[in-house]
Amino acid sequence: MHWYILVYTMWIEQIIDSLERHRVKYAIVGGYALALHGVVRGTVDVDMVLKISRTNYQNAEKALLELGLTSRLPVGADEVINFREEYILNRNMTAWNFTHPQNPVQTVDIIITHDLSKMKVDRIKAGKRIFPVVSVRDLIIMKRKSGRPQDLEDIKALERLHK
């Protein structure tokens, strides 16, 4: 295993450990969800969906701040919850982005357009860990709604693998 894969795996585990310490209701989406479902695609950021509630968003913010990440925009959990619809509809904000000031590769995107409580979560074992990952069906729904070219390619790959 290359050293950078090991380092990045440790980073994802740190994120998950912090989210779980703070009792955040979350699931992995995006490139890592694809990989855990068997479709390999290069990605750097860790994307996730949360159960939409003030407490859950506040706990996620605490968990990420604990890791040295900061919000790219000057907004906190309360603003995201209070103005979520405004951000989505009028400001084209689909994710609340966090990054590490000294290491921009350490990035976490919380997708604010979807609510985990309305999605099915699979528990997928990788190595010694079990990861909460949005189901293939719900991942395809998310990607279809996005409509970006990469997402449409991801859908094809998921459908080929999970017929």
Secondary structure, 3 states (H helix, E strand, C coil): CCHHHHHHHHHHHHHHHHHHHCCCCEEEEHHHHHHHCCCCCCCCCEEEEECCCHHHHHHHHHHHHHCCCEECCCCCHHHHHHHHHHHHHHCCCCEEEEEECCEEEEEEEEECCCCHHHCCEEEEEECCEEEEEECHHHHHHHHHHHCCHHHHHHHHHHHHHCC
